[in-house]
Amino acid sequence: MPPKNPSSSRVTEVVLRIPLGNVSTYGEIAKVAGVGPRYVGWVMSKSADLPWWRVVNSTGRAHTSAAQAHWDEEGIPHRGDRVVLSECGLDAADLGG
């Protein structure tokens, strides 16, 4: 778990808004949480209990290929190791930003 502070709490809250079957990027989450994309990545790396497979980079790739099994389970459209952001990606406005 990342240290409890307002910034990490905001990131956690935003990630938990991503519904089943959707994803968002580090950058879009960062906009809503008021932090940088790398900070989002750091929080995600310390938070195994968050739905990490719903957070991808700007090209639709997850940090590990293990995400693909979760994508299949949730019906997240993907081509190989990339999600189809145009079909399931949420932007800052969708996340409440």
mmCIF file as gemmi writes it, N, C-alpha and C atoms, coordinates in Angstrom:
data_model
loop_
_atom_site.group_PDB
_atom_site.id
_atom_site.type_symbol
_atom_site.label_atom_id
_atom_site.label_alt_id
_atom_site.label_comp_id
_atom_site.label_asym_id
_atom_site.label_entity_id
_atom_site.label_seq_id
_atom_site.pdbx_PDB_ins_code
_atom_site.Cartn_x
_atom_site.Cartn_y
_atom_site.Cartn_z
_atom_site.occupancy
_atom_site.B_iso_or_equiv
_atom_site.pdbx_formal_charge
_atom_site.auth_seq_id
_atom_site.auth_asym_id
_atom_site.pdbx_PDB_model_num
ATOM 1 N N . MET Axp A 1 ? 0.845 -1.191 0 1 0 ? 1 A 1
ATOM 2 C CA . MET Axp A 1 ? 0 0 0 1 0 ? 1 A 1
ATOM 3 C C . MET Axp A 1 ? 0.883 1.244 0 1 0 ? 1 A 1
ATOM 4 N N . PRO Axp A 2 ? 0.503 2.245 -0.8 1 0 ? 2 A 1
ATOM 5 C CA . PRO Axp A 2 ? 1.251 3.502 -0.745 1 0 ? 2 A 1
ATOM 6 C C . PRO Axp A 2 ? 0.938 4.211 0.561 1 0 ? 2 A 1
ATOM 7 N N . PRO Axp A 3 ? 1.813 5.123 0.972 1 0 ? 3 A 1
ATOM 8 C CA . PRO Axp A 3 ? 1.517 5.878 2.187 1 0 ? 3 A 1
ATOM 9 C C . PRO Axp A 3 ? 0.186 6.609 2.033 1 0 ? 3 A 1
ATOM 10 N N . LYS Axp A 4 ? -0.567 6.666 3.11 1 0 ? 4 A 1
ATOM 11 C CA . LYS Axp A 4 ? -1.845 7.391 3.072 1 0 ? 4 A 1
ATOM 12 C C . LYS Axp A 4 ? -1.552 8.886 3.06 1 0 ? 4 A 1
ATOM 13 N N . ASN Axp A 5 ? -1.917 9.521 1.982 1 0 ? 5 A 1
ATOM 14 C CA . ASN Axp A 5 ? -1.824 10.974 1.878 1 0 ? 5 A 1
ATOM 15 C C . ASN Axp A 5 ? -2.894 11.414 0.888 1 0 ? 5 A 1
ATOM 16 N N . PRO Axp A 6 ? -3.198 12.69 0.843 1 0 ? 6 A 1
ATOM 17 C CA . PRO Axp A 6 ? -4.282 13.142 -0.041 1 0 ? 6 A 1
ATOM 18 C C . PRO Axp A 6 ? -4.072 12.774 -1.514 1 0 ? 6 A 1
ATOM 19 N N . SER Axp A 7 ? -2.84 12.838 -1.99 1 0 ? 7 A 1
ATOM 20 C CA . SER Axp A 7 ? -2.59 12.539 -3.405 1 0 ? 7 A 1
ATOM 21 C C . SER Axp A 7 ? -2.832 11.075 -3.728 1 0 ? 7 A 1
ATOM 22 N N . SER Axp A 8 ? -2.295 10.178 -2.911 1 0 ? 8 A 1
ATOM 23 C CA . SER Axp A 8 ? -2.499 8.755 -3.198 1 0 ? 8 A 1
ATOM 24 C C . SER Axp A 8 ? -3.956 8.362 -2.997 1 0 ? 8 A 1
ATOM 25 N N . SER Axp A 9 ? -4.619 9 -2.059 1 0 ? 9 A 1
ATOM 26 C CA . SER Axp A 9 ? -6.048 8.729 -1.851 1 0 ? 9 A 1
ATOM 27 C C . SER Axp A 9 ? -6.866 9.157 -3.06 1 0 ? 9 A 1
ATOM 28 N N . ARG Axp A 10 ? -6.512 10.311 -3.66 1 0 ? 10 A 1
ATOM 29 C CA . ARG Axp A 10 ? -7.232 10.766 -4.856 1 0 ? 10 A 1
ATOM 30 C C . ARG Axp A 10 ? -7.025 9.798 -6.015 1 0 ? 10 A 1
ATOM 31 N N . VAL Axp A 11 ? -5.798 9.329 -6.197 1 0 ? 11 A 1
ATOM 32 C CA . VAL Axp A 11 ? -5.53 8.359 -7.266 1 0 ? 11 A 1
ATOM 33 C C . VAL Axp A 11 ? -6.368 7.107 -7.048 1 0 ? 11 A 1
ATOM 34 N N . THR Axp A 12 ? -6.372 6.599 -5.834 1 0 ? 12 A 1
ATOM 35 C CA . THR Axp A 12 ? -7.147 5.398 -5.514 1 0 ? 12 A 1
ATOM 36 C C . THR Axp A 12 ? -8.624 5.609 -5.811 1 0 ? 12 A 1
ATOM 37 N N . GLU Axp A 13 ? -9.161 6.748 -5.408 1 0 ? 13 A 1
ATOM 38 C CA . GLU Axp A 13 ? -10.579 7.044 -5.647 1 0 ? 13 A 1
ATOM 39 C C . GLU Axp A 13 ? -10.899 7.064 -7.137 1 0 ? 13 A 1
ATOM 40 N N . VAL Axp A 14 ? -10.021 7.672 -7.931 1 0 ? 14 A 1
ATOM 41 C CA . VAL Axp A 14 ? -10.267 7.757 -9.374 1 0 ? 14 A 1
ATOM 42 C C . VAL Axp A 14 ? -10.196 6.369 -10.01 1 0 ? 14 A 1
ATOM 43 N N . VAL Axp A 15 ? -9.198 5.585 -9.651 1 0 ? 15 A 1
ATOM 44 C CA . VAL Axp A 15 ? -9.068 4.239 -10.222 1 0 ? 15 A 1
ATOM 45 C C . VAL Axp A 15 ? -10.304 3.405 -9.899 1 0 ? 15 A 1
ATOM 46 N N . LEU Axp A 16 ? -10.825 3.55 -8.707 1 0 ? 16 A 1
ATOM 47 C CA . LEU Axp A 16 ? -12.006 2.775 -8.316 1 0 ? 16 A 1
ATOM 48 C C . LEU Axp A 16 ? -13.271 3.21 -9.058 1 0 ? 16 A 1
ATOM 49 N N . ARG Axp A 17 ? -13.228 4.352 -9.747 1 0 ? 17 A 1
ATOM 50 C CA . ARG Axp A 17 ? -14.365 4.805 -10.559 1 0 ? 17 A 1
ATOM 51 C C . ARG Axp A 17 ? -14.415 4.116 -11.922 1 0 ? 17 A 1
ATOM 52 N N . ILE Axp A 18 ? -13.345 3.464 -12.316 1 0 ? 18 A 1
ATOM 53 C CA . ILE Axp A 18 ? -13.313 2.812 -13.627 1 0 ? 18 A 1
ATOM 54 C C . ILE Axp A 18 ? -14.183 1.561 -13.548 1 0 ? 18 A 1
ATOM 55 N N . PRO Axp A 19 ? -15.289 1.543 -14.287 1 0 ? 19 A 1
ATOM 56 C CA . PRO Axp A 19 ? -16.189 0.39 -14.185 1 0 ? 19 A 1
ATOM 57 C C . PRO Axp A 19 ? -15.657 -0.848 -14.906 1 0 ? 19 A 1
ATOM 58 N N . LEU Axp A 20 ? -16.184 -1.963 -14.513 1 0 ? 20 A 1
ATOM 59 C CA . LEU Axp A 20 ? -15.888 -3.234 -15.155 1 0 ? 20 A 1
ATOM 60 C C . LEU Axp A 20 ? -16.076 -3.076 -16.661 1 0 ? 20 A 1
ATOM 61 N N . GLY Axp A 21 ? -15.132 -3.586 -17.43 1 0 ? 21 A 1
ATOM 62 C CA . GLY Axp A 21 ? -15.232 -3.518 -18.885 1 0 ? 21 A 1
ATOM 63 C C . GLY Axp A 21 ? -14.637 -2.275 -19.504 1 0 ? 21 A 1
ATOM 64 N N . ASN Axp A 22 ? -14.071 -1.405 -18.672 1 0 ? 22 A 1
ATOM 65 C CA . ASN Axp A 22 ? -13.452 -0.178 -19.171 1 0 ? 22 A 1
ATOM 66 C C . ASN Axp A 22 ? -12.034 -0.058 -18.641 1 0 ? 22 A 1
ATOM 67 N N . VAL Axp A 23 ? -11.283 0.844 -19.26 1 0 ? 23 A 1
ATOM 68 C CA . VAL Axp A 23 ? -9.931 1.161 -18.814 1 0 ? 23 A 1
ATOM 69 C C . VAL Axp A 23 ? -9.752 2.67 -18.865 1 0 ? 23 A 1
ATOM 70 N N . SER Axp A 24 ? -8.664 3.128 -18.28 1 0 ? 24 A 1
ATOM 71 C CA . SER Axp A 24 ? -8.249 4.514 -18.441 1 0 ? 24 A 1
ATOM 72 C C . SER Axp A 24 ? -6.729 4.53 -18.443 1 0 ? 24 A 1
ATOM 73 N N . THR Axp A 25 ? -6.171 5.647 -18.871 1 0 ? 25 A 1
ATOM 74 C CA . THR Axp A 25 ? -4.718 5.759 -18.94 1 0 ? 25 A 1
ATOM 75 C C . THR Axp A 25 ? -4.174 6.458 -17.701 1 0 ? 25 A 1
ATOM 76 N N . TYR Axp A 26 ? -2.881 6.246 -17.481 1 0 ? 26 A 1
ATOM 77 C CA . TYR Axp A 26 ? -2.206 6.926 -16.378 1 0 ? 26 A 1
ATOM 78 C C . TYR Axp A 26 ? -2.428 8.433 -16.478 1 0 ? 26 A 1
ATOM 79 N N . GLY Axp A 27 ? -2.338 8.965 -17.688 1 0 ? 27 A 1
ATOM 80 C CA . GLY Axp A 27 ? -2.482 10.403 -17.893 1 0 ? 27 A 1
ATOM 81 C C . GLY Axp A 27 ? -3.863 10.935 -17.568 1 0 ? 27 A 1
ATOM 82 N N . GLU Axp A 28 ? -4.902 10.224 -17.969 1 0 ? 28 A 1
ATOM 83 C CA . GLU Axp A 28 ? -6.272 10.673 -17.688 1 0 ? 28 A 1
ATOM 84 C C . GLU Axp A 28 ? -6.575 10.594 -16.192 1 0 ? 28 A 1
ATOM 85 N N . ILE Axp A 29 ? -6.114 9.541 -15.55 1 0 ? 29 A 1
ATOM 86 C CA . ILE Axp A 29 ? -6.293 9.418 -14.101 1 0 ? 29 A 1
ATOM 87 C C . ILE Axp A 29 ? -5.546 10.547 -13.403 1 0 ? 29 A 1
ATOM 88 N N . ALA Axp A 30 ? -4.342 10.841 -13.879 1 0 ? 30 A 1
ATOM 89 C CA . ALA Axp A 30 ? -3.535 11.91 -13.29 1 0 ? 30 A 1
ATOM 90 C C . ALA Axp A 30 ? -4.234 13.265 -13.384 1 0 ? 30 A 1
ATOM 91 N N . LYS Axp A 31 ? -4.862 13.552 -14.515 1 0 ? 31 A 1
ATOM 92 C CA . LYS Axp A 31 ? -5.578 14.825 -14.672 1 0 ? 31 A 1
ATOM 93 C C . LYS Axp A 31 ? -6.649 14.984 -13.603 1 0 ? 31 A 1
ATOM 94 N N . VAL Axp A 32 ? -7.411 13.935 -13.371 1 0 ? 32 A 1
ATOM 95 C CA . VAL Axp A 32 ? -8.505 14.003 -12.402 1 0 ? 32 A 1
ATOM 96 C C . VAL Axp A 32 ? -7.965 14.091 -10.978 1 0 ? 32 A 1
ATOM 97 N N . ALA Axp A 33 ? -6.904 13.342 -10.696 1 0 ? 33 A 1
ATOM 98 C CA . ALA Axp A 33 ? -6.356 13.294 -9.337 1 0 ? 33 A 1
ATOM 99 C C . ALA Axp A 33 ? -5.462 14.487 -9.021 1 0 ? 33 A 1
ATOM 100 N N . GLY Axp A 34 ? -5.066 15.245 -10.042 1 0 ? 34 A 1
ATOM 101 C CA . GLY Axp A 34 ? -4.213 16.407 -9.811 1 0 ? 34 A 1
ATOM 102 C C . GLY Axp A 34 ? -2.769 16.046 -9.507 1 0 ? 34 A 1
ATOM 103 N N . VAL Axp A 35 ? -2.299 14.964 -10.128 1 0 ? 35 A 1
ATOM 104 C CA . VAL Axp A 35 ? -0.919 14.513 -9.945 1 0 ? 35 A 1
ATOM 105 C C . VAL Axp A 35 ? -0.336 14.195 -11.318 1 0 ? 35 A 1
ATOM 106 N N . GLY Axp A 36 ? 0.902 13.773 -11.365 1 0 ? 36 A 1
ATOM 107 C CA . GLY Axp A 36 ? 1.515 13.377 -12.623 1 0 ? 36 A 1
ATOM 108 C C . GLY Axp A 36 ? 1.266 11.909 -12.937 1 0 ? 36 A 1
ATOM 109 N N . PRO Axp A 37 ? 1.354 11.535 -14.212 1 0 ? 37 A 1
ATOM 110 C CA . PRO Axp A 37 ? 1.14 10.14 -14.6 1 0 ? 37 A 1
ATOM 111 C C . PRO Axp A 37 ? 2.095 9.163 -13.913 1 0 ? 37 A 1
ATOM 112 N N . ARG Axp A 38 ? 3.327 9.579 -13.699 1 0 ? 38 A 1
ATOM 113 C CA . ARG Axp A 38 ? 4.281 8.686 -13.027 1 0 ? 38 A 1
ATOM 114 C C . ARG Axp A 38 ? 3.874 8.433 -11.583 1 0 ? 38 A 1
ATOM 115 N N . TYR Axp A 39 ? 3.268 9.427 -10.962 1 0 ? 39 A 1
ATOM 116 C CA . TYR Axp A 39 ? 2.786 9.227 -9.593 1 0 ? 39 A 1
ATOM 117 C C . TYR Axp A 39 ? 1.658 8.196 -9.593 1 0 ? 39 A 1
ATOM 118 N N . VAL Axp A 40 ? 0.784 8.261 -10.587 1 0 ? 40 A 1
ATOM 119 C CA . VAL Axp A 40 ? -0.278 7.255 -10.711 1 0 ? 40 A 1
ATOM 120 C C . VAL Axp A 40 ? 0.357 5.872 -10.82 1 0 ? 40 A 1
ATOM 121 N N . GLY Axp A 41 ? 1.381 5.74 -11.641 1 0 ? 41 A 1
ATOM 122 C CA . GLY Axp A 41 ? 2.076 4.462 -11.784 1 0 ? 41 A 1
ATOM 123 C C . GLY Axp A 41 ? 2.68 3.987 -10.481 1 0 ? 41 A 1
ATOM 124 N N . TRP Axp A 42 ? 3.244 4.908 -9.723 1 0 ? 42 A 1
ATOM 125 C CA . TRP Axp A 42 ? 3.835 4.549 -8.434 1 0 ? 42 A 1
ATOM 126 C C . TRP Axp A 42 ? 2.76 4.042 -7.478 1 0 ? 42 A 1
ATOM 127 N N . VAL Axp A 43 ? 1.636 4.756 -7.41 1 0 ? 43 A 1
ATOM 128 C CA . VAL Axp A 43 ? 0.543 4.313 -6.532 1 0 ? 43 A 1
ATOM 129 C C . VAL Axp A 43 ? 0.064 2.933 -6.964 1 0 ? 43 A 1
ATOM 130 N N . MET Axp A 44 ? -0.09 2.73 -8.26 1 0 ? 44 A 1
ATOM 131 C CA . MET Axp A 44 ? -0.552 1.434 -8.751 1 0 ? 44 A 1
ATOM 132 C C . MET Axp A 44 ? 0.44 0.325 -8.388 1 0 ? 44 A 1
ATOM 133 N N . SER Axp A 45 ? 1.729 0.628 -8.432 1 0 ? 45 A 1
ATOM 134 C CA . SER Axp A 45 ? 2.737 -0.394 -8.118 1 0 ? 45 A 1
ATOM 135 C C . SER Axp A 45 ? 2.715 -0.8 -6.652 1 0 ? 45 A 1
ATOM 136 N N . LYS Axp A 46 ? 2.152 0.031 -5.813 1 0 ? 46 A 1
ATOM 137 C CA . LYS Axp A 46 ? 2.081 -0.243 -4.374 1 0 ? 46 A 1
ATOM 138 C C . LYS Axp A 46 ? 0.702 -0.726 -3.939 1 0 ? 46 A 1
ATOM 139 N N . SER Axp A 47 ? -0.218 -0.891 -4.882 1 0 ? 47 A 1
ATOM 140 C CA . SER Axp A 47 ? -1.621 -1.158 -4.539 1 0 ? 47 A 1
ATOM 141 C C . SER Axp A 47 ? -2.147 -2.388 -5.268 1 0 ? 47 A 1
ATOM 142 N N . ALA Axp A 48 ? -1.776 -3.548 -4.811 1 0 ? 48 A 1
ATOM 143 C CA . ALA Axp A 48 ? -2.199 -4.792 -5.464 1 0 ? 48 A 1
ATOM 144 C C . ALA Axp A 48 ? -3.703 -5.014 -5.388 1 0 ? 48 A 1
ATOM 145 N N . ASP Axp A 49 ? -4.376 -4.338 -4.467 1 0 ? 49 A 1
ATOM 146 C CA . ASP Axp A 49 ? -5.815 -4.537 -4.304 1 0 ? 49 A 1
ATOM 147 C C . ASP Axp A 49 ? -6.652 -3.703 -5.268 1 0 ? 49 A 1
ATOM 148 N N . LEU Axp A 50 ? -6.023 -2.814 -6.032 1 0 ? 50 A 1
ATOM 149 C CA . LEU Axp A 50 ? -6.749 -2.015 -7.022 1 0 ? 50 A 1
ATOM 150 C C . LEU Axp A 50 ? -6.845 -2.795 -8.335 1 0 ? 50 A 1
ATOM 151 N N . PRO Axp A 51 ? -7.842 -2.485 -9.174 1 0 ? 51 A 1
ATOM 152 C CA . PRO Axp A 51 ? -7.964 -3.164 -10.469 1 0 ? 51 A 1
ATOM 153 C C . PRO Axp A 51 ? -6.911 -2.646 -11.459 1 0 ? 51 A 1
ATOM 154 N N . TRP Axp A 52 ? -5.675 -3.059 -11.245 1 0 ? 52 A 1
ATOM 155 C CA . TRP Axp A 52 ? -4.522 -2.551 -11.992 1 0 ? 52 A 1
ATOM 156 C C . TRP Axp A 52 ? -4.64 -2.802 -13.496 1 0 ? 52 A 1
ATOM 157 N N . TRP Axp A 53 ? -5.343 -3.841 -13.902 1 0 ? 53 A 1
ATOM 158 C CA . TRP Axp A 53 ? -5.481 -4.176 -15.324 1 0 ? 53 A 1
ATOM 159 C C . TRP Axp A 53 ? -6.355 -3.167 -16.062 1 0 ? 53 A 1
ATOM 160 N N . ARG Axp A 54 ? -7.046 -2.3 -15.331 1 0 ? 54 A 1
ATOM 161 C CA . ARG Axp A 54 ? -7.869 -1.263 -15.965 1 0 ? 54 A 1
ATOM 162 C C . ARG Axp A 54 ? -7.092 0.03 -16.178 1 0 ? 54 A 1
ATOM 163 N N . VAL Axp A 55 ? -5.825 0.038 -15.829 1 0 ? 55 A 1
ATOM 164 C CA . VAL Axp A 55 ? -4.974 1.222 -15.991 1 0 ? 55 A 1
ATOM 165 C C . VAL Axp A 55 ? -3.878 0.87 -16.992 1 0 ? 55 A 1
ATOM 166 N N . VAL Axp A 56 ? -3.864 1.613 -18.094 1 0 ? 56 A 1
ATOM 167 C CA . VAL Axp A 56 ? -2.942 1.321 -19.192 1 0 ? 56 A 1
ATOM 168 C C . VAL Axp A 56 ? -2.188 2.584 -19.589 1 0 ? 56 A 1
ATOM 169 N N . ASN Axp A 57 ? -1.161 2.407 -20.411 1 0 ? 57 A 1
ATOM 170 C CA . ASN Axp A 57 ? -0.442 3.584 -20.897 1 0 ? 57 A 1
ATOM 171 C C . ASN Axp A 57 ? -1.201 4.206 -22.073 1 0 ? 57 A 1
ATOM 172 N N . SER Axp A 58 ? -0.655 5.251 -22.625 1 0 ? 58 A 1
ATOM 173 C CA . SER Axp A 58 ? -1.372 6.007 -23.661 1 0 ? 58 A 1
ATOM 174 C C . SER Axp A 58 ? -1.556 5.23 -24.963 1 0 ? 58 A 1
ATOM 175 N N . THR Axp A 59 ? -0.839 4.128 -25.132 1 0 ? 59 A 1
ATOM 176 C CA . THR Axp A 59 ? -1.022 3.297 -26.323 1 0 ? 59 A 1
ATOM 177 C C . THR Axp A 59 ? -1.928 2.098 -26.055 1 0 ? 59 A 1
ATOM 178 N N . GLY Axp A 60 ? -2.423 1.987 -24.825 1 0 ? 60 A 1
ATOM 179 C CA . GLY Axp A 60 ? -3.33 0.899 -24.485 1 0 ? 60 A 1
ATOM 180 C C . GLY Axp A 60 ? -2.675 -0.33 -23.899 1 0 ? 60 A 1
ATOM 181 N N . ARG Axp A 61 ? -1.393 -0.228 -23.601 1 0 ? 61 A 1
ATOM 182 C CA . ARG Axp A 61 ? -0.684 -1.383 -23.034 1 0 ? 61 A 1
ATOM 183 C C . ARG Axp A 61 ? -0.683 -1.336 -21.515 1 0 ? 61 A 1
ATOM 184 N N . ALA Axp A 62 ? -0.81 -2.512 -20.914 1 0 ? 62 A 1
ATOM 185 C CA . ALA Axp A 62 ? -0.676 -2.652 -19.465 1 0 ? 62 A 1
ATOM 186 C C . ALA Axp A 62 ? 0.792 -2.936 -19.149 1 0 ? 62 A 1
ATOM 187 N N . HIS Axp A 63 ? 1.151 -2.833 -17.884 1 0 ? 63 A 1
ATOM 188 C CA . HIS Axp A 63 ? 2.551 -3.048 -17.518 1 0 ? 63 A 1
ATOM 189 C C . HIS Axp A 63 ? 2.953 -4.519 -17.544 1 0 ? 63 A 1
ATOM 190 N N . THR Axp A 64 ? 1.995 -5.425 -17.652 1 0 ? 64 A 1
ATOM 191 C CA . THR Axp A 64 ? 2.294 -6.852 -17.712 1 0 ? 64 A 1
ATOM 192 C C . THR Axp A 64 ? 1.266 -7.576 -18.582 1 0 ? 64 A 1
ATOM 193 N N . SER Axp A 65 ? 1.708 -8.632 -19.209 1 0 ? 65 A 1
ATOM 194 C CA . SER Axp A 65 ? 0.797 -9.399 -20.065 1 0 ? 65 A 1
ATOM 195 C C . SER Axp A 65 ? -0.275 -10.128 -19.261 1 0 ? 65 A 1
ATOM 196 N N . ALA Axp A 66 ? -0.105 -10.224 -17.953 1 0 ? 66 A 1
ATOM 197 C CA . ALA Axp A 66 ? -1.122 -10.862 -17.103 1 0 ? 66 A 1
ATOM 198 C C . ALA Axp A 66 ? -2.458 -10.13 -17.175 1 0 ? 66 A 1
ATOM 199 N N . ALA Axp A 67 ? -2.439 -8.887 -17.626 1 0 ? 67 A 1
ATOM 200 C CA . ALA Axp A 67 ? -3.679 -8.109 -17.74 1 0 ? 67 A 1
ATOM 201 C C . ALA Axp A 67 ? -4.637 -8.724 -18.757 1 0 ? 67 A 1
ATOM 202 N N . GLN Axp A 68 ? -4.112 -9.386 -19.764 1 0 ? 68 A 1
ATOM 203 C CA . GLN Axp A 68 ? -4.96 -9.908 -20.836 1 0 ? 68 A 1
ATOM 204 C C . GLN Axp A 68 ? -6.02 -10.88 -20.334 1 0 ? 68 A 1
ATOM 205 N N . ALA Axp A 69 ? -5.7 -11.688 -19.353 1 0 ? 69 A 1
ATOM 206 C CA . ALA Axp A 69 ? -6.697 -12.617 -18.797 1 0 ? 69 A 1
ATOM 207 C C . ALA Axp A 69 ? -7.83 -11.846 -18.132 1 0 ? 69 A 1
ATOM 208 N N . HIS Axp A 70 ? -7.494 -10.765 -17.437 1 0 ? 70 A 1
ATOM 209 C CA . HIS Axp A 70 ? -8.522 -9.923 -16.807 1 0 ? 70 A 1
ATOM 210 C C . HIS Axp A 70 ? -9.364 -9.225 -17.873 1 0 ? 70 A 1
ATOM 211 N N . TRP Axp A 71 ? -8.714 -8.755 -18.945 1 0 ? 71 A 1
ATOM 212 C CA . TRP Axp A 71 ? -9.446 -8.097 -20.027 1 0 ? 71 A 1
ATOM 213 C C . TRP Axp A 71 ? -10.449 -9.064 -20.643 1 0 ? 71 A 1
ATOM 214 N N . ASP Axp A 72 ? -10.013 -10.295 -20.875 1 0 ? 72 A 1
ATOM 215 C CA . ASP Axp A 72 ? -10.919 -11.302 -21.441 1 0 ? 72 A 1
ATOM 216 C C . ASP Axp A 72 ? -12.09 -11.555 -20.498 1 0 ? 72 A 1
ATOM 217 N N . GLU Axp A 73 ? -11.795 -11.668 -19.221 1 0 ? 73 A 1
ATOM 218 C CA . GLU Axp A 73 ? -12.835 -11.935 -18.224 1 0 ? 73 A 1
ATOM 219 C C . GLU Axp A 73 ? -13.873 -10.82 -18.173 1 0 ? 73 A 1
ATOM 220 N N . GLU Axp A 74 ? -13.419 -9.568 -18.322 1 0 ? 74 A 1
ATOM 221 C CA . GLU Axp A 74 ? -14.322 -8.418 -18.238 1 0 ? 74 A 1
ATOM 222 C C . GLU Axp A 74 ? -14.89 -8.001 -19.588 1 0 ? 74 A 1
ATOM 223 N N . GLY Axp A 75 ? -14.438 -8.627 -20.658 1 0 ? 75 A 1
ATOM 224 C CA . GLY Axp A 75 ? -14.917 -8.243 -21.981 1 0 ? 75 A 1
ATOM 225 C C . GLY Axp A 75 ? -14.309 -6.95 -22.49 1 0 ? 75 A 1
ATOM 226 N N . ILE Axp A 76 ? -13.131 -6.619 -22.014 1 0 ? 76 A 1
ATOM 227 C CA . ILE Axp A 76 ? -12.431 -5.419 -22.475 1 0 ? 76 A 1
ATOM 228 C C . ILE Axp A 76 ? -11.826 -5.733 -23.843 1 0 ? 76 A 1
ATOM 229 N N . PRO Axp A 77 ? -12.233 -4.983 -24.883 1 0 ? 77 A 1
ATOM 230 C CA . PRO Axp A 77 ? -11.723 -5.283 -26.222 1 0 ? 77 A 1
ATOM 231 C C . PRO Axp A 77 ? -10.227 -4.993 -26.327 1 0 ? 77 A 1
ATOM 232 N N . HIS Axp A 78 ? -9.502 -5.938 -26.881 1 0 ? 78 A 1
ATOM 233 C CA . HIS Axp A 78 ? -8.065 -5.74 -27.062 1 0 ? 78 A 1
ATOM 234 C C . HIS Axp A 78 ? -7.593 -6.526 -28.27 1 0 ? 78 A 1
ATOM 235 N N . ARG Axp A 79 ? -6.494 -6.065 -28.794 1 0 ? 79 A 1
ATOM 236 C CA . ARG Axp A 79 ? -5.805 -6.762 -29.886 1 0 ? 79 A 1
ATOM 237 C C . ARG Axp A 79 ? -4.42 -7.099 -29.352 1 0 ? 79 A 1
ATOM 238 N N . GLY Axp A 80 ? -4.251 -8.345 -28.975 1 0 ? 80 A 1
ATOM 239 C CA . GLY Axp A 80 ? -2.98 -8.748 -28.385 1 0 ? 80 A 1
ATOM 240 C C . GLY Axp A 80 ? -2.77 -8.064 -27.054 1 0 ? 80 A 1
ATOM 241 N N . ASP Axp A 81 ? -1.651 -7.345 -26.949 1 0 ? 81 A 1
ATOM 242 C CA . ASP Axp A 81 ? -1.297 -6.722 -25.674 1 0 ? 81 A 1
ATOM 243 C C . ASP Axp A 81 ? -1.756 -5.27 -25.546 1 0 ? 81 A 1
ATOM 244 N N . ARG Axp A 82 ? -2.678 -4.845 -26.405 1 0 ? 82 A 1
ATOM 245 C CA . ARG Axp A 82 ? -3.197 -3.473 -26.338 1 0 ? 82 A 1
ATOM 246 C C . ARG Axp A 82 ? -4.719 -3.471 -26.303 1 0 ? 82 A 1
ATOM 247 N N . VAL Axp A 83 ? -5.272 -2.679 -25.398 1 0 ? 83 A 1
ATOM 248 C CA . VAL Axp A 83 ? -6.726 -2.521 -25.4 1 0 ? 83 A 1
ATOM 249 C C . VAL Axp A 83 ? -7.103 -1.571 -26.529 1 0 ? 83 A 1
ATOM 250 N N . VAL Axp A 84 ? -8.337 -1.652 -26.955 1 0 ? 84 A 1
ATOM 251 C CA . VAL Axp A 84 ? -8.845 -0.756 -27.992 1 0 ? 84 A 1
ATOM 252 C C . VAL Axp A 84 ? -9.434 0.448 -27.258 1 0 ? 84 A 1
ATOM 253 N N . LEU Axp A 85 ? -8.594 1.463 -27.054 1 0 ? 85 A 1
ATOM 254 C CA . LEU Axp A 85 ? -9.002 2.622 -26.256 1 0 ? 85 A 1
ATOM 255 C C . LEU Axp A 85 ? -10.232 3.318 -26.817 1 0 ? 85 A 1
ATOM 256 N N . SER Axp A 86 ? -10.391 3.312 -28.134 1 0 ? 86 A 1
ATOM 257 C CA . SER Axp A 86 ? -11.549 3.987 -28.729 1 0 ? 86 A 1
ATOM 258 C C . SER Axp A 86 ? -12.863 3.31 -28.355 1 0 ? 86 A 1
ATOM 259 N N . GLU Axp A 87 ? -12.81 2.068 -27.924 1 0 ? 87 A 1
ATOM 260 C CA . GLU Axp A 87 ? -14.023 1.336 -27.561 1 0 ? 87 A 1
ATOM 261 C C . GLU Axp A 87 ? -14.273 1.261 -26.057 1 0 ? 87 A 1
ATOM 262 N N . CYS Axp A 88 ? -13.218 1.336 -25.254 1 0 ? 88 A 1
ATOM 263 C CA . CYS Axp A 88 ? -13.414 1.125 -23.811 1 0 ? 88 A 1
ATOM 264 C C . CYS Axp A 88 ? -12.648 2.097 -22.931 1 0 ? 88 A 1
ATOM 265 N N . GLY Axp A 89 ? -11.912 3.025 -23.531 1 0 ? 89 A 1
ATOM 266 C CA . GLY Axp A 89 ? -11.107 3.959 -22.749 1 0 ? 89 A 1
ATOM 267 C C . GLY Axp A 89 ? -11.926 5.122 -22.218 1 0 ? 89 A 1
ATOM 268 N N . LEU Axp A 90 ? -11.721 5.436 -20.955 1 0 ? 90 A 1
ATOM 269 C CA . LEU Axp A 90 ? -12.398 6.571 -20.327 1 0 ? 90 A 1
ATOM 270 C C . LEU Axp A 90 ? -11.424 7.727 -20.2 1 0 ? 90 A 1
ATOM 271 N N . ASP Axp A 91 ? -11.904 8.941 -20.508 1 0 ? 91 A 1
ATOM 272 C CA . ASP Axp A 91 ? -11.045 10.108 -20.344 1 0 ? 91 A 1
ATOM 273 C C . ASP Axp A 91 ? -11.363 10.801 -19.021 1 0 ? 91 A 1
ATOM 274 N N . ALA Axp A 92 ? -10.675 11.91 -18.776 1 0 ? 92 A 1
ATOM 275 C CA . ALA Axp A 92 ? -10.831 12.615 -17.499 1 0 ? 92 A 1
ATOM 276 C C . ALA Axp A 92 ? -12.277 13.016 -17.244 1 0 ? 92 A 1
ATOM 277 N N . ALA Axp A 93 ? -12.973 13.464 -18.274 1 0 ? 93 A 1
ATOM 278 C CA . ALA Axp A 93 ? -14.373 13.869 -18.096 1 0 ? 93 A 1
ATOM 279 C C . ALA Axp A 93 ? -15.239 12.686 -17.672 1 0 ? 93 A 1
ATOM 280 N N . ASP Axp A 94 ? -14.984 11.525 -18.251 1 0 ? 94 A 1
ATOM 281 C CA . ASP Axp A 94 ? -15.734 10.319 -17.883 1 0 ? 94 A 1
ATOM 282 C C . ASP Axp A 94 ? -15.49 9.921 -16.431 1 0 ? 94 A 1
ATOM 283 N N . LEU Axp A 95 ? -14.311 10.269 -15.933 1 0 ? 95 A 1
ATOM 284 C CA . LEU Axp A 95 ? -13.925 9.888 -14.574 1 0 ? 95 A 1
ATOM 285 C C . LEU Axp A 95 ? -14.277 10.95 -13.537 1 0 ? 95 A 1
ATOM 286 N N . GLY Axp A 96 ? -14.958 11.976 -13.981 1 0 ? 96 A 1
ATOM 287 C CA . GLY Axp A 96 ? -15.388 13.007 -13.042 1 0 ? 96 A 1
ATOM 288 C C . GLY Axp A 96 ? -14.465 14.195 -12.938 1 0 ? 96 A 1
ATOM 289 N N . GLY Axp A 97 ? -13.568 14.34 -13.922 1 0 ? 97 A 1
ATOM 290 C CA . GLY Axp A 97 ? -12.615 15.442 -13.874 1 0 ? 97 A 1
ATOM 291 C C . GLY Axp A 97 ? -13.027 16.621 -14.699 1 0 ? 97 A 1
